[in-house]
Amino acid sequence: MESYPEFDTVSMAGLYVHVPFCRKKCRYCDFYSVHASDDMVGLYLNALFHEVYFYKGIYPPTGSSIGTIYIGGGTPTTLNPAQIGSLIRHVKTHYPVVSDAEVTMEVNPGSVTADLLMQYRASGVNRLSVGIQSFDPDVLRCLGRIHTADEAECVILSALQAGFDDVGIDLIYGIPNQSAVSWDATLSKALLLNPSHISAYALSWSQATPLGRDIASGRYPQPDEKTVSDMYLSAHERLTKGGYEHYEISNFARPGHRCRHNETYWTGEPYLGVGPSAHSYTKNRRFWNIPDVRRYINVLSQNRLPVAGQEDLNTGQRILEQIALGLRRQEGIALSCIVGRDCVPPLVDAGLAIVQEGKVSLTANGFLLADEIALRLAS
């Protein structure tokens, strides 16, 4: 894509920044990341700042402001607090950013101290997303995580000590050899630590990863569908009883602590992604950057956009996406958006959906079948 994209005008826009570095690749992860060296980090930051500048005056469009900045990876803490602060200042220098913007950074236990977290807080980060995944040592070993269960607990306490009042954690279930008892213990520990936000994801594995290859070869058992469903429903029951709002299929929040950045994705708002492999969306078009940090740096050194490809959504795809994304959220979607409305009453009768105030939303059991239901309602 040689020309600049045209972005939709919205009141608040989102910016995603991909940091493509990790100390060690987790066994289940298929996001783009490489080992960091000081020289490579410096070259990457120069290229990243150049890409941010490229979109100055184009994103967000006139009349819009940046409301959320999400620094993900990889492992963003491979950048030190001074580098993160420089990045945030660079964005604020060239883009209109609201004064109360949500600035999230992903953090892995074992990679930060309380003092470092205080420095990241001072650099402009005001929300953390901590990759806990589990409090079970055996599960952490299976996933190839570099931290211990004690370090997972410690990082949350350190974040609170550092002054963060918006701390989210990620948990994974449906992992080979993970028992219901293990998952229940992880949920109990999460509730005890009381983060403001909890994301609970079923393991998604690919044969492109070491863990995926182990599952495909039979070295590790693939969790059966009922076990995974039971774990999901257990998370729904325990976390909602614990005072969390189940506001999206995989996300739970204390009142007032939804992830504003991720809601940009689920509500179909435009967003810009910068950095290697980052994805963007606007005006029914997706486009994505080169998934290679060296090529990314080289292309930007030639004053070219580092875009690798794009996809324009047709009418049917747009309708399906609107329905699928809407059904992920607690609020659901308007009945007027649904093509196959005859399918709605049977879903209600089966306890999979609720209709109220002109909207259709899914129950916890309905969330388990969200993709299938979306296809039915879009046809």
Buried (B, 14 or more C-beta within 10 A) or exposed (E): EEEEBEBBEBEBBBBBBBBBBBBEBBBBBBBBBBEBEEEBBEBBBEBBBBBBBBBEEBBBBEEBBBBBBBBBBBBBBBBBBEBBBBBBEBBBEBBEBEEEBBBBBBBBBBBBEBEBBBBBBEBBBBBBBBBBBBBBEBBBEBBBBBBBBEBBBBBBEBBBEBEBEBBBBBBBBBBBEBBEEBBBBBBEBBBEBBBBBBBBBBBEBEEEBBBBBBBEEEEBEEBEEEBBBBBBBBBBEBBEEBEBBBBBBBBBBBEEBBBBBBBBBBBBBBBBBBBBBBBBBBEBBBBBBBBBBBBBBBBBEEEEBBBBEEEEBEEEEBBBBBBBBBBBBBBBBEBEBBBEEEBBEEBBEEEBBBBEEEBBBBBBBBBBBBEEBBBBBBE
